[in-house]
């Protein structure tokens, strides 16, 4: 097995074994290739596995890992992940992270074998636009008093050391970095001065040439007493104001919250973020 950067001549073969509905087909592979962040594993002259290493704020975000079905079970995925971590360390990055579904047992085993820690247990959900209510206030981050903003940032960092770079959640980065990136287009939904959701807009796929705009929300301080319907309505109101009807909500995994949000969710996806310190 040989770990290397993917070359242009490799792309047709990779497409020949990718599934037809794989999002990597939607401009993601070409974009990653053009930025020089697309890597693969060559076996007998053919690239049989691919992955993207996306550096963001000294974090190597690993995404889009695929292994051709015919070569699975031979340690190719672990070998590729190990080499990606080595490449990230060689690049001088401080850490590496990846997002995977809760049911992806092979990836969990690979992460465990490489001493990657489970940093966050998450779920995401697509919600419809709901009728507005007046029980939750909305504040723009740029309009918040510096002391209030700092308090909100500390709450965010305590609950989420990483946040999604885009609402679709393909790439995550340290919370302060994300807040600085989205500061001008982000809102906080609050009740009694308590922040309950960070809301911002962006592309679903960060590497696509064609941007599909989405509104994303990160849920905070959510308990069994939280006015969930009002929070969802606040998020929906912002979506309506911004002209977006594709809403993705992210939260730390909670059986209680899942039970409460399921009746209004179009879909729910449970996932983990793994992280490894490379310093």
Helices and strands as residue ranges (DSSP letters): E 2-5, G 8-10, H 11-17, G 23-25, H 28-34, E 38-43, E 46-56, E 59-67, G 69-71, H 76-90, E 95-101, H 105-113, E 117-127, E 137-140, G 141-143, H 146-159, E 162-164, E 172-174, H 175-182, G 183-185, E 186-191, E 194-203, E 213-219, H 228-242, E 247-252, H 255-262, E 265-277
